[in-house]
């Protein structure tokens, strides 16, 4: 006796099964998981055949026929009780397992290279060997580097809070002395950056993201005209979520902003994916420090990074850098919060990663694990949606995300449709300040954490949701 779910799936997938010549083998007593996988393969063939025409070229009658097919496919997915998650850019289990040797790495030897017992107090700046290793990631001298705890977000929050309440150059320079305080926020961008500003009462101004980075024409105009603007958020390499790498021209223009902006203007340079390449030919990022030195704006940039997606996401090492003046002021501020960071964790990271060459090999192992997931998503999107007018997407060469833009006004609908069949996506609007995407089109896809099998299932379901929402919208507009 066939279950209702199987009957529904067979009805929807029947045409595809006949096409592949495997219908008879899976009609009766088929394992539901195997059946779902076979149907997924079959549906891909049907979808590719049925949706190769641009949506604008379809008549209302053709759209209605396709809508009926899509609705049947969507209903079948509901019957599967999926539980898939593409919400956050977390490393998968295989990735964190690459660093399992951290556990027990010290083997009872707690002495740093200079003889410091890392189990004791002190060392606000971090171990010299840790500063040297992670300065390489940010392309800066080790003496300008400070090592923190496991979260670079903590360092970023402390920097903003310090500038707001105490001032980078003393109390008279505190941003909070004036009202309002504004920040430039390239979008689509990182929701946690926006959350810091919103929590601290800083007004956010959205700036468009281009393939070369944030729109510098807009930024330069704004900072010249509005001296309430005190900062700019940046994720310069493999930007979250678009995956773009800032061009050399963009990097230099950002480095020059301190010459035109208000006093105490800072760039928050969150280089979270500095070494997170998927391919050897990934674009390189120009050194903002070199440009700052050239233009005399070292005091206007703070750089950040961490090992959160290098070793253990919840037990890594964060680091930051800025000018001597800024770091001296910030260290005085941090001294009231802590007597020193976790030097034990710093030392075990240094001994595990050892040098830039070992670090590069370690990151290549990460890429080998997650590259198939990215390629799966991008291949499915290209096969099912290319040149059909239902969406566009980024094709990153590194980082953790793929940015997808639906037709205007459909992102929330797509996310809701996906949620109803058990596929969790980042909330629509999350990549914009205040959670408000003016076009309601951007969706951040995060394929790193789920298994490859789950990524395949999730992106195929996502495609059906995009097509369903797009055709429903087009038919509505045609009325």
C-alpha positions as CSV (number, residue, x, y, z in Angstrom):
1,X,0.0,0.0,0.0
2,X,1.5,3.4,-1.0
3,X,1.5,6.2,1.5
4,X,-0.1,9.5,0.6
5,X,3.4,11.1,0.4
6,X,4.6,8.5,-2.0
7,X,1.4,8.8,-4.1
8,X,2.0,12.5,-4.3
9,X,5.6,12.2,-5.2
10,X,4.9,9.6,-7.8
11,X,2.2,11.7,-9.4
12,X,4.6,14.7,-9.6
13,X,7.6,12.8,-10.6
14,X,6.0,10.3,-12.8
15,X,6.9,12.0,-16.0
16,X,10.5,12.3,-15.0
17,X,10.7,8.7,-13.9
18,X,9.4,7.5,-17.2
19,X,11.9,9.7,-18.8
20,X,14.8,8.1,-16.8
21,X,13.4,4.6,-17.2
22,X,13.4,3.9,-13.4
23,X,9.7,4.3,-12.6
24,X,9.0,0.6,-12.0
25,X,11.9,0.1,-9.7
26,X,10.7,2.7,-7.2
27,X,6.9,2.4,-7.2
28,X,6.7,-0.2,-4.5
29,X,8.5,-0.7,-1.2
30,X,11.0,2.0,-1.9
31,X,12.9,3.6,0.9
32,X,11.6,7.2,1.4
33,X,15.1,8.7,1.4
34,X,16.2,6.9,-1.7
35,X,12.9,7.7,-3.3
36,X,13.3,11.4,-2.5
37,X,16.8,11.4,-4.0
38,X,15.7,9.8,-7.2
39,X,12.8,12.2,-7.5
40,X,15.2,15.1,-7.0
41,X,17.3,13.8,-9.9
42,X,14.2,13.3,-12.0
43,X,12.8,16.7,-11.2
44,X,16.0,18.4,-12.2
45,X,15.7,16.9,-15.7
46,X,12.0,18.0,-15.9
47,X,12.7,21.5,-14.5
48,X,15.6,22.1,-17.0
49,X,13.4,21.0,-19.9
50,X,10.4,23.0,-18.8
51,X,12.0,26.3,-17.9
52,X,14.5,27.3,-20.5
53,X,12.4,30.3,-21.7
54,X,12.7,33.8,-20.3
55,X,9.7,34.6,-18.1
56,X,9.0,37.7,-20.1
57,X,8.5,35.5,-23.2
58,X,5.8,33.3,-21.7
59,X,2.1,34.0,-22.3
60,X,-0.4,34.0,-19.5
61,X,-1.6,30.5,-20.6
62,X,2.0,29.2,-20.6
63,X,2.6,30.7,-17.2
64,X,-0.5,29.1,-15.8
65,X,0.5,25.7,-17.0
66,X,4.0,26.0,-15.5
67,X,2.5,27.3,-12.2
68,X,0.3,24.2,-11.9
69,X,3.4,22.0,-12.3
70,X,5.4,24.0,-9.8
71,X,2.6,23.9,-7.3
72,X,2.5,20.1,-7.6
73,X,6.3,19.9,-7.1
74,X,6.1,22.3,-4.1
75,X,3.3,20.2,-2.5
76,X,5.3,17.1,-2.9
77,X,8.2,18.7,-1.1
78,X,5.9,19.6,1.8
79,X,5.1,16.0,2.2
80,X,8.8,15.1,2.7
81,X,9.0,17.0,6.1
82,X,12.4,18.5,5.2
83,X,14.6,20.0,7.8
84,X,17.3,21.9,5.9
85,X,19.2,25.0,7.0
86,X,21.1,27.6,4.9
87,X,20.9,30.4,7.4
88,X,24.4,31.2,8.8
89,X,27.9,30.9,7.5
90,X,29.2,28.4,10.0
91,X,32.0,25.9,9.3
92,X,30.8,22.3,9.0
93,X,31.9,19.5,11.3
94,X,34.6,18.3,8.8
95,X,36.1,21.8,8.8
96,X,36.4,22.2,12.6
97,X,37.7,18.7,12.8
98,X,40.8,19.9,10.8
99,X,41.9,21.6,14.0
100,X,41.2,18.8,16.5
101,X,44.9,18.7,17.2
102,X,44.5,21.9,19.1
103,X,43.2,19.8,22.0
104,X,46.3,18.8,23.9
105,X,48.7,20.7,21.6
106,X,50.7,22.2,24.5
107,X,51.4,18.9,26.1
108,X,52.2,20.6,29.4
109,X,54.6,23.2,28.0
110,X,53.0,26.5,28.8
111,X,56.1,28.7,28.2
112,X,56.0,31.2,25.3
113,X,59.1,31.9,23.2
114,X,60.1,34.7,25.6
115,X,59.6,32.5,28.7
116,X,56.2,33.9,29.6
117,X,54.0,31.4,31.5
118,X,50.8,31.7,29.5
119,X,48.7,30.4,32.4
120,X,49.2,33.6,34.4
121,X,48.0,37.2,34.2
122,X,49.2,39.9,31.8
123,X,50.0,40.5,28.2
124,X,47.2,42.7,27.1
125,X,48.6,43.0,23.6
126,X,48.9,39.2,23.2
127,X,51.9,36.9,22.8
128,X,54.6,38.2,20.4
129,X,54.6,35.0,18.3
130,X,50.8,35.2,18.0
131,X,51.0,38.9,16.9
132,X,53.6,37.9,14.3
133,X,51.6,35.1,12.9
134,X,48.3,36.9,12.6
135,X,49.8,40.2,11.4
136,X,50.6,38.2,8.2
137,X,46.9,37.6,7.7
138,X,46.2,41.4,7.8
139,X,49.3,42.3,5.9
140,X,50.6,44.5,8.7
141,X,53.6,44.8,11.0
142,X,53.3,42.7,14.2
143,X,54.0,45.7,16.5
144,X,50.7,47.2,15.3
145,X,48.7,44.1,16.1
146,X,46.6,43.3,19.2
147,X,45.4,39.7,20.0
148,X,42.0,39.4,21.6
149,X,39.7,36.6,22.7
150,X,37.7,34.3,20.4
151,X,35.5,36.9,18.8
152,X,36.6,39.8,16.5
153,X,33.0,41.1,16.9
154,X,33.9,41.8,20.5
155,X,36.9,43.9,19.4
156,X,34.7,45.7,16.9
157,X,32.0,46.5,19.4
158,X,34.6,47.7,21.9
159,X,36.2,50.0,19.3
160,X,32.9,51.6,18.4
161,X,31.7,51.9,22.0
162,X,35.0,53.5,23.0
163,X,34.9,56.0,20.1
164,X,31.3,56.8,21.0
165,X,31.5,57.2,24.8
166,X,35.1,58.0,25.6
167,X,36.7,59.2,22.4
168,X,39.7,58.0,20.4
169,X,41.6,61.2,21.3
170,X,40.1,62.0,24.7
171,X,36.7,62.8,26.0
172,X,36.3,65.9,23.9
173,X,36.5,63.7,20.8
174,X,33.8,61.3,21.8
175,X,31.2,60.8,19.1
176,X,28.5,60.9,21.7
177,X,29.1,64.6,22.3
178,X,27.1,65.3,19.2
179,X,23.8,64.1,18.0
180,X,23.1,62.3,15.7
181,X,26.0,59.9,15.0
182,X,25.9,58.2,11.6
183,X,27.6,55.2,10.0
184,X,27.8,54.3,6.3
185,X,26.7,50.7,5.7
186,X,27.4,49.1,2.3
187,X,24.5,46.8,1.5
188,X,23.9,43.9,1.0
189,X,26.2,43.6,4.0
190,X,26.8,41.9,7.3
191,X,23.9,41.9,9.7
192,X,26.0,41.8,12.8
193,X,27.7,45.0,11.9
194,X,24.3,46.7,11.5
195,X,23.2,45.2,14.8
196,X,26.1,46.9,16.6
197,X,25.1,50.3,15.2
198,X,21.4,49.8,16.0
199,X,22.2,48.6,19.6
200,X,24.3,51.7,20.2
201,X,21.8,54.1,18.7
202,X,24.0,55.0,15.7
203,X,22.0,56.0,12.6
204,X,22.8,53.9,9.6
205,X,23.0,55.1,6.0
206,X,22.8,52.5,3.3
207,X,25.4,52.6,0.5
208,X,25.0,50.5,-2.6
209,X,27.5,47.6,-3.2
210,X,29.1,47.3,-6.6
211,X,31.2,44.5,-8.1
212,X,34.2,46.5,-7.1
213,X,33.1,47.2,-3.5
214,X,30.9,50.0,-2.0
215,X,29.9,52.8,-4.3
216,X,32.7,55.3,-3.6
217,X,31.1,58.1,-5.5
218,X,28.2,58.0,-3.1
219,X,30.5,57.6,-0.1
220,X,32.8,60.5,-1.0
221,X,29.8,62.8,-1.5
222,X,28.2,61.8,1.8
223,X,31.3,62.2,4.0
224,X,32.0,65.6,2.5
225,X,28.5,66.9,3.0
226,X,27.6,65.3,6.4
227,X,30.0,65.6,9.3
228,X,27.7,63.5,11.5
229,X,29.0,60.5,9.6
230,X,31.7,59.0,11.8
231,X,32.4,55.6,10.2
232,X,32.2,53.1,7.4
233,X,31.8,49.3,7.7
234,X,33.8,47.2,5.2
235,X,34.2,43.4,4.6
236,X,36.9,44.0,1.9
237,X,37.7,40.5,0.7
238,X,34.9,38.0,-0.3
239,X,32.4,40.5,1.2
240,X,29.5,39.2,3.1
241,X,27.2,38.3,1.3
242,X,28.2,39.2,-2.3
243,X,31.6,37.6,-2.2
244,X,33.2,40.6,-4.1
245,X,36.8,41.7,-3.5
246,X,37.3,45.4,-3.3
247,X,39.3,46.7,-6.3
248,X,42.6,48.5,-5.7
249,X,41.0,51.8,-6.7
250,X,38.2,51.3,-4.1
251,X,40.8,50.4,-1.4
252,X,42.8,53.6,-2.1
253,X,39.7,55.8,-2.1
254,X,38.6,54.3,1.2
255,X,42.1,55.0,2.6
256,X,41.7,58.7,1.5
257,X,38.4,59.2,3.2
258,X,40.1,60.5,6.4
259,X,41.2,63.5,4.4
260,X,37.7,64.6,3.5
261,X,35.6,63.3,6.3
262,X,34.8,64.7,9.8
263,X,37.2,64.5,12.7
264,X,37.4,61.1,14.3
265,X,36.0,59.4,11.2
266,X,37.1,55.7,11.1
267,X,36.9,52.8,8.7
268,X,36.0,49.4,10.3
269,X,37.9,47.1,8.0
270,X,36.6,43.6,8.9
271,X,38.8,41.4,6.9
272,X,37.1,38.2,8.1
273,X,37.7,36.2,4.9
274,X,41.3,37.5,4.2
275,X,42.6,34.0,3.5
276,X,39.4,32.1,2.8
277,X,39.9,31.4,-0.9
278,X,38.0,28.6,-2.7
279,X,40.3,28.8,-5.8
280,X,44.0,29.6,-6.3
281,X,43.1,32.3,-8.8
282,X,40.9,34.2,-6.3
283,X,41.4,38.0,-6.6
284,X,43.9,39.5,-4.2
285,X,43.1,42.5,-1.9
286,X,45.3,45.6,-2.0
287,X,46.8,46.7,1.4
288,X,44.8,49.5,2.9
289,X,47.6,50.1,5.3
290,X,50.0,50.9,2.5
291,X,47.6,53.5,1.1
292,X,46.9,54.9,4.5
293,X,50.6,55.4,5.0
294,X,50.9,57.1,1.6
295,X,48.0,59.5,2.4
296,X,48.6,60.1,6.1
297,X,45.4,58.5,7.3
298,X,46.7,55.7,9.6
299,X,44.5,57.0,12.4
300,X,41.4,56.6,10.3
301,X,41.4,52.8,9.9
302,X,40.9,49.8,12.3
303,X,41.5,46.3,10.9
304,X,40.1,43.1,12.3
305,X,40.3,39.4,11.7
306,X,40.0,36.1,13.5
307,X,40.5,32.3,13.3
308,X,36.8,31.7,13.7
309,X,36.6,30.0,10.3
310,X,40.2,28.8,10.4
311,X,40.3,26.6,13.6
312,X,37.4,26.4,16.1
313,X,34.6,28.8,15.5
314,X,33.8,29.1,19.2
315,X,37.3,28.9,20.6
316,X,39.5,30.8,18.2
317,X,41.7,33.9,18.4
318,X,40.8,37.4,17.3
319,X,43.1,40.2,16.3
320,X,43.0,43.8,15.3
321,X,45.4,46.6,14.2
322,X,45.5,50.4,13.8
323,X,47.9,53.3,14.2
324,X,50.2,53.5,17.3
325,X,48.1,56.4,18.6
326,X,44.8,54.5,18.3
327,X,46.1,51.3,19.7
328,X,47.6,53.0,22.7
329,X,44.3,54.7,23.5
330,X,42.3,51.5,23.0
331,X,44.7,49.5,25.2
332,X,44.2,52.0,28.0
333,X,40.5,51.5,27.6
334,X,40.7,47.7,27.5
335,X,42.9,47.6,30.6
336,X,39.8,48.4,32.7
337,X,38.0,45.4,31.2
338,X,40.7,42.7,31.4
339,X,44.1,41.9,32.9
340,X,44.9,40.0,29.7
341,X,43.5,37.7,27.1
342,X,43.6,33.9,26.9
343,X,47.3,33.3,26.2
344,X,46.9,29.6,26.5
345,X,44.7,29.6,23.5
346,X,47.0,31.9,21.7
347,X,50.0,29.6,22.3
348,X,48.2,26.5,21.1
349,X,47.2,28.3,18.0
350,X,50.7,29.4,17.3
351,X,52.1,25.9,17.8
352,X,49.3,24.3,15.7
353,X,49.4,26.8,12.7
354,X,53.1,27.5,13.2
355,X,53.8,29.7,10.1
356,X,52.2,31.3,7.0
357,X,53.0,28.2,4.9
358,X,51.2,25.8,7.2
359,X,48.4,28.2,7.6
360,X,48.0,28.3,3.8
361,X,47.9,24.5,3.6
362,X,45.4,24.4,6.4
363,X,43.1,26.8,4.4
364,X,43.5,24.7,1.3
365,X,42.1,21.8,3.3
366,X,39.1,24.0,4.2
367,X,38.6,24.9,0.6
368,X,38.6,21.3,-0.5
369,X,35.7,20.6,1.9
370,X,33.4,23.5,1.1
371,X,34.2,24.0,-2.6
372,X,31.9,21.2,-3.7
373,X,29.1,22.8,-1.8
374,X,29.5,26.1,-3.5
375,X,29.8,24.4,-6.9
376,X,26.6,22.5,-6.2
377,X,24.7,25.6,-5.5
378,X,26.1,27.6,-8.4
379,X,25.6,24.7,-10.9
380,X,22.0,24.3,-9.8
381,X,21.3,28.0,-10.1
382,X,22.9,28.1,-13.5
383,X,21.1,25.0,-14.8
384,X,17.7,26.0,-13.5
385,X,17.6,29.8,-13.5
386,X,20.1,31.1,-16.0
387,X,18.7,33.6,-18.6
388,X,15.1,33.0,-17.3
389,X,14.6,36.4,-15.7
390,X,13.8,35.1,-12.2
391,X,16.9,36.0,-10.4
392,X,20.6,36.8,-10.5
393,X,23.4,35.7,-8.1
394,X,27.0,36.1,-7.3
395,X,29.8,33.6,-8.2
396,X,32.4,34.1,-5.4
397,X,35.9,32.8,-5.6
398,X,36.1,32.6,-1.8
399,X,34.4,33.4,1.5
400,X,31.3,31.8,2.9
401,X,28.2,33.1,1.0
402,X,26.4,33.4,-2.2
403,X,24.2,36.4,-2.7
404,X,20.9,35.8,-4.6
405,X,18.6,38.6,-5.9
406,X,15.0,37.7,-6.7
407,X,12.7,39.8,-8.9
408,X,11.9,43.0,-6.9
409,X,9.4,42.4,-4.1
410,X,9.8,38.6,-3.9
411,X,12.6,37.9,-1.4
412,X,10.3,37.7,1.7
413,X,7.8,35.5,-0.3
414,X,10.6,33.1,-1.4
415,X,11.9,32.8,2.2
416,X,8.4,32.1,3.5
417,X,7.7,29.5,0.8
418,X,11.0,27.8,1.7
419,X,10.2,27.9,5.4
420,X,6.9,26.2,4.8
421,X,8.6,23.2,3.3
422,X,11.3,22.9,5.9
423,X,14.1,24.9,4.3
424,X,15.5,27.7,6.5
425,X,17.0,30.7,4.9
426,X,18.5,33.9,6.2
427,X,15.5,36.3,6.8
428,X,14.9,38.6,3.8
429,X,16.2,42.0,4.6
430,X,18.8,40.8,7.1
431,X,21.6,42.0,4.7
432,X,20.4,45.6,5.0
433,X,20.3,48.2,7.8
434,X,17.3,47.8,10.1
435,X,16.4,44.6,8.2
436,X,14.8,46.6,5.4
437,X,15.8,45.8,1.8
438,X,14.2,48.5,-0.2
439,X,13.9,46.2,-3.2
440,X,12.9,43.1,-1.1
441,X,15.1,41.0,-3.4
442,X,18.3,40.0,-1.6
443,X,18.7,36.5,0.0
444,X,22.0,35.3,1.5
445,X,22.7,31.7,0.9
446,X,25.1,29.9,3.3
447,X,26.1,26.5,1.9
448,X,29.1,25.7,4.2
449,X,27.5,24.0,7.3
450,X,25.0,21.4,5.8
451,X,26.2,18.2,4.3
452,X,26.7,18.2,0.5
453,X,23.6,16.0,0.2
454,X,21.6,18.5,2.2
455,X,22.9,21.4,0.2
456,X,21.7,19.7,-3.0
457,X,18.3,19.1,-1.6
458,X,18.0,22.6,-0.1
459,X,19.1,24.4,-3.3
460,X,16.8,22.4,-5.5
461,X,13.9,23.2,-3.2
462,X,15.0,26.9,-3.2
463,X,14.8,26.9,-7.0
464,X,11.3,25.7,-7.0
465,X,10.3,28.4,-4.5
466,X,12.0,31.1,-6.6
467,X,10.2,29.9,-9.7
468,X,6.8,29.5,-7.9
469,X,7.0,33.0,-6.5
470,X,8.2,34.5,-9.8
471,X,5.4,33.0,-11.9
472,X,2.7,33.8,-9.3
473,X,3.9,37.4,-9.3
474,X,3.9,37.6,-13.1
475,X,0.4,36.2,-13.4
476,X,-0.8,38.6,-10.7
477,X,0.6,41.5,-12.6
478,X,-0.9,40.3,-15.8
479,X,-4.4,40.6,-14.4
